[in-house]
Amino acid sequence: MRARLNSSSTGVRERRLELHDIDALMVAAYVEQLGSRTSKPTVKQHLAAIRQLFAYLTSGGILEVNPAASVRGPKYVVKRGKTPVLSALKPASYSTQLKVTL
């Protein structure tokens, strides 16, 4: 099985790699390069897929170690959540605003 590294946009020439030749530094370089072109959530999703692929190959005995396991993705924090925040009301007034269905 072979993996292909294509970095023509950054000036690195194309080369063929065996799966066991891929290390954490290569995965980190890919994540960094991808981060310069796409959003942080996209990078995190790509890294998760790469981690899962290598975890599968590791559990199947094809690879000895998961090279993507130690690679950290970009930090991305969602500042606006989906959970509504209760206003600064007195605790007694909560019961009048909440509907309870049984």
C-alpha positions in Angstrom: 0.0 0.0 0.0 1.4 3.4 -0.9 0.6 7.0 0.2 1.2 9.9 -2.1 2.4 13.2 -0.9 1.6 16.0 -3.3 2.8 19.5 -2.2 3.2 21.1 -5.6 1.6 24.3 -4.3 4.4 24.8 -1.8 7.2 23.9 -4.2 8.0 20.4 -2.7 8.2 17.9 -5.4 5.9 14.9 -5.5 7.2 11.6 -4.0 5.9 8.2 -3.1 5.9 7.0 0.4 5.2 3.7 2.0 2.7 3.9 4.9 5.3 2.8 7.4 7.5 5.8 6.3 4.9 8.3 7.4 5.8 9.8 10.8 4.3 12.4 13.2 6.4 15.2 11.7 4.9 14.5 8.2 1.4 14.5 9.6 2.1 17.7 11.5 3.5 19.3 8.4 0.4 18.4 6.5 -1.8 19.8 9.2 0.1 23.0 9.2 0.0 23.3 5.4 -3.7 22.6 5.4 -4.3 25.2 8.1 -2.9 27.9 5.9 -5.5 27.2 3.3 -8.6 26.2 5.2 -10.5 26.9 8.4 -9.6 25.4 11.8 -12.7 23.2 12.0 -11.8 21.7 8.6 -8.2 21.0 9.7 -9.5 19.4 12.9 -11.8 17.2 10.8 -9.0 16.1 8.5 -6.8 15.3 11.4 -9.5 13.2 13.0 -9.9 11.3 9.8 -6.2 10.7 9.6 -6.0 9.6 13.2 -8.9 7.1 12.6 -7.2 5.7 9.5 -3.9 5.1 11.3 -5.7 3.7 14.3 -7.4 1.2 12.1 -4.1 0.3 10.4 -2.5 0.0 13.8 -5.2 -2.2 15.2 -5.2 -4.4 12.1 -1.5 -5.0 12.5 -0.4 -3.2 9.3 1.4 -0.5 11.2 3.2 -0.7 14.6 2.4 2.8 15.8 -0.1 5.5 15.0 2.0 8.5 13.7 -1.0 10.9 13.9 -1.8 10.1 17.6 0.6 12.6 19.0 -0.2 15.4 16.5 -2.2 18.3 17.9 -4.7 20.2 15.8 -5.4 23.9 16.0 -7.3 25.2 18.9 -10.8 26.2 18.0 -13.3 27.4 20.6 -17.0 28.0 19.8 -17.8 31.2 21.8 -21.6 31.0 21.2 -23.1 27.8 22.4 -26.5 26.3 21.8 -27.5 26.2 25.4 -29.5 29.2 26.5 -28.3 31.1 29.6 -30.8 31.9 32.3 -31.0 35.6 33.2 -30.2 36.9 36.6 -33.6 36.1 38.1 -34.4 35.2 41.6 -34.7 31.4 42.1 -38.4 31.7 43.1 -39.2 33.2 39.7 -37.7 30.3 37.8 -40.6 28.0 38.6 -43.1 30.5 37.0 -41.1 30.6 33.8 -40.4 26.9 33.4 -43.1 24.6 32.0 -43.1 21.2 33.4 -44.7 18.3 31.5 -45.1 14.8 32.8 
